[in-house]
Amino acid sequence: GLLGSPPGLARPEPLLLLLALVGFMVLRHTRGVWGAMVGAVPLGVAVFVHVEAGWFLLAAWISLALEGQRRLLPFAVVILLLVGGGYVWLSRVYGPWFNYAAWDAGIQSVQFSMEGALQFMVDHVIGILGVCTVVAALSYAMSTKPWYGKKGIWMCFGIAAVTGELLATQSAHADANAMFATVVAASLLGALSLQRIVSHLSASFDIVEVEGQSALLSILLLQFVVLLASVRTEPWATGAGAALGIGL
């Protein structure tokens, strides 16, 4: 959050991420049809919090499709009822203004900016979050597919977060500081991928488990150092330091 915007600034992204994480956790730790229906509820509600929730919906649907066909239809039915019913109700309550805010404003603000996309990928995904990004990419070299099965839902979560914010850079009203989803997704996915890689190496190459855990913590510590160093360069941090008489 410290990389996303000044502390205390109200934004919709934290609530979006809370709902998305709750939905993905339910889908991850349940197997039946009722689990898919319950997990669809927070994801459907998230659509009315931030437009980026659509990418998390798509990622969850793809993950369920890779897992099996049994839970796809119940998940889709609940999403259709929530999103479709909510859209009809809100359009009646707020009238043309809601349709303009939901569709026209976003479409009219679209612009194709290669510079914005490259800056997001280079500065944030490869730069600040480079350790987590590299570790997640290395997990593709494992024999087990990182996007498949129950555990693969988090890879879909990370791809959805990066894709959503990458496309958000193509808006004329894009906020360069709004990178909550990428920070949270990369931190979560990087830590999980690193743990899987260390466990795989320990089982395959007879590495002592304690040494593997030490390497894991060292790599995570390196990522935290990069994150903290990046916070020091944020405009709000330097301004707060100057106001307090502290050199950051």
N, C-alpha and C positions, 0 to 999 in steps of 0.2 A: 504493500500500500504506500510506503514512503516513496517508491519510485513512480507511483501512478499519479499523484497530485499532492498538493500541500495538505498536511494533517488537518482534520476537521472539516475539509471541504466535502459537502454532501454530493455524492454521485450515485448513479443507479448500478454501476458495475459490481460493487460488493454484494448487494442484494441478489443480483443476477447469479453471481458465482455461488452464493449460499444455496439458492434454489437448485442450480445445476448440480452442485456437488451432492446434495441430498438425493436428488433423483438418480444420479449415477451410482451412489452408494447402495440404494435400494435395489437397483438392477444388478449390481455386482454381487450382492449377498443373498439374493433370492433366486429361486428356480421356477416357481410355478407361475401360472397365469395371473394370479392375484398380485404377485410381486411386480409384474410388468405394469399392471393397471395402477398400482400405488405409486410406482416410480414415475409414471407418466404425469401424475398430478403436479408436482413441483416444476417439472419441465414445461408443462403447458402454461402454468401461471407465470413462469419466467418470461414468456413471450411478451407479456404486457408490461414487463419491467424494462427490457432492453431488446432491441432488434437483433442483437448478436445471439440471442437465445435460439434463433432458428438454426444456427450451425450446430449447437449442442443437441437439438432435436434430431437433426439429420445424422449426427455422429452416433447417438444412442440407437437410432433405427438401424443403421448399418451394423453396429455391434450386435444387436439382437439377430439380425439376418445372418451374420457369420456364426453366431452361437447355435441357431436353429430356427425353424419356421414357426414353432408352436406359440411363441409369445408375441409375434409380430402383429397379428390382427388385434388382440386386446389392447396392446399399446397404441396402435393407430386409432382405434375407436375412441379411447379416452382423450387422446390429443385432439381429434376432430371435434368431439363434443365440447371440450374446454375452449379451444382456440376459436372454432367456428361460432359456438354459442356466445362466447365473450365478445367477439367482434360484432355480431349482430346486435347484442344488447347495448354495447358502448356506442355504436353508430346511431342507434335510436335515441340514446340519452343525450349525446353531444352533437349530433347532427353532422353537417358537412365539415365542421372543424376537425372532427376525429378522423374522417377519411383523408383530409388533407394532411394532417400530422402523421398518419400511419403510412400513407403511400406517396402523395404528391411531393411533400417536402423532401423526403429521402431521395426520390428519383431525380428531382430537379437539382439536387446538390451533388450528383455523381459527376466526377471528373477523372480523367485518366492521367495519373501522375506517376510515372516510373520513378521519379526522384523520391517521392514519399514512400513508395513500397521498398525501394532499395535502402533508404535510411532506416526504416523500421527493421528490416532483416539484418542489416549490417550492424547498426548501433545496439539493438536490443537482443534479437534472437541469437545472432552469432557473437555479438560483443559482450554485453553485460551478462547475458544468460548463456554464454558460450559453453561453460563446463557442463551444464545440464543438457544442452542441445547435443553436444558431442557424445555424451554418455547414452542418450536416447537413441542416437543414430547407430552407435555401436551395438545396441541390442538387436538390430536387424541381422547381424552376423551370426546370431545364435541359431541353433537347430530348431528351437521352438519359435514359432511365429509370434512376435510381440503384440500383434493386433488381433490374434485369434483366441477364442475361448473367453472364459470369465475375466481373466486378468487383462485381456486385450482391450477391455472397455476404456481403460485409462489412456492407452495410446490413441484411441479415437477421441477421447476428451482433449488431449493435448493438441492433436491435429485440428480439431474444431476451434479451439481457442486461438491458435496462430492464424488459421485461415480467416476467421472472423475479423480479427484486428488488422490483418494484412489488407483485406478488402475495405476496412473502415478508413484506411489511409487514402482511398480513392474518393473520399467525400470532401467537398469544399469546406465543410464545417468540422473536419477531423481535428480532434484534440490530441496533440503530440504526447501529452502526459497521461492519457487514458490507456494504460497498458496493464491494468489489474489482471485481466484474464490470462495474458501471456506469462506474467510473473508467477501467478499461482499454478498454472498448468505446467510450466517448465520446472518449477520447484518440485511439484508432486511427481511428475513423470520422470524427472532426472533421478530423484531419490529411489523410486521404485525400480527403474532400469538398472541403476548402479547396484542395488541389492541383488537383483537377479543375475547380473553379470558376475558378481563376486561369488555367489552361491554356485553358479555354473563352473567357474574356474576352480573353486575349492573341490568340487566333486570330480572334475575331469583331470586336474593336474596335481592332486594331492597337496593342495595348499592348506596350511593350518588355518582353521576357521578364525582364530583370534587375529592372525595376521591379515586375513581378508577383511574383517570388520575394522581393523585399524586403517587399512587402505581406504575403505569406504568413508570413514569419518574424516580422513585427511582430505579427500577429494571434495566432500561436502563443505569442509571448512574453507577450502580454496574458493568455492563459489560464494560463500558468505562474505569473504574478504572483498571479492569483486563487487558484490552488491552494496556493501557498506561504503566502499570507496566511491561508487557511483552516486550514492545519496549525497555525499559531500559536494558534488558538483551541481546538484539541483539548485535552480535559482532561489527557491523558497528556503533551502538550507543555508545558503550563503547570506541571504537577507536576514534570516533569524539569527545567525551567528554574529552578523554585524550589529544588529539591534541589541544583542546581549553582551557585546564586547568580547565575543569569543571568535578566534580565528579558526575557520573550518577549512 
